[in-house]
Amino acid sequence: MTNEQKKYIEQNINLIENNNWKEFLSNSNAPYGIGGVLYEAGINFMEYVDFVPTQAFIRNEQLKSINIPESVKFLGSYCFCNCLNLLHVQIPDTVAFIADGAFGGCSSLQDIVIPDSVTTIGDEVFYNCYNLTSATLGKDIQTLSYGLFWNCSNLINITLPESLIEIEDLAFCACKKLRSIVLPETLTTIGRNAFSRCDSLESIYIPRSITKVGSNAFADLNHLNIEYTGTVSEWRQLKLNSKAFKNTTYTCNCTDGIVKKSR
């Protein structure tokens, strides 16, 4: 416990004694990581609040597993960021929003299931989760945010929701073990560097609903086999950034023919 955390607890002991956890945790003067201090002391404040505060457990290396109570509806920014030994997280189907960087840098986390109740996920929520191998996303998520799985270098399995409309910049950048992916029929936009540096990516299913592919979206791959549900003419009319497939060759299998790209 830091001196700042200790002082804050001493100054607000009345709030603790009255179980007024919401005021205690949401106070603008509350020091970062105070939630982890309480948790290590055997106090699970999350049973009494509907949110996990910003940076509540940041850099807490004692935390290995956590079951978030059903009272919680909101996970604050960087709330579990850099919990290096966190192996397991259970997110209940009461949570609707996960803010920026909530699990960023949780390098021991191996799998994650985002329940269907979650409709919005912030930027870089799983950034640098090196050991994450599997992720399942809730069925109503429409946007994969900026850098969502950026540098998840061991990610192999990803289940995308059929409601998905946009994959933002860097969402899967440097997912070096991702071998194949199926994009849903609702998807319209793939952002910049969304799949760049995915060294093992060999095949991708792209629906004809796609209207825009950003710069370097599929840059620096080896050879990519594309299954496209539109025609050759439709593929050539897509709004492809001139660098979308930079340094990447591909074979695109359309409904009426094949389009190939060399370096």
Summary of the structure (lengths in Angstrom):
residues: 263
radius of gyration: 21.2
end to end distance: 55.5
largest distance: 72.6
contacts: 901
relative contact order: 0.07
helix: 14%
strand: 22%
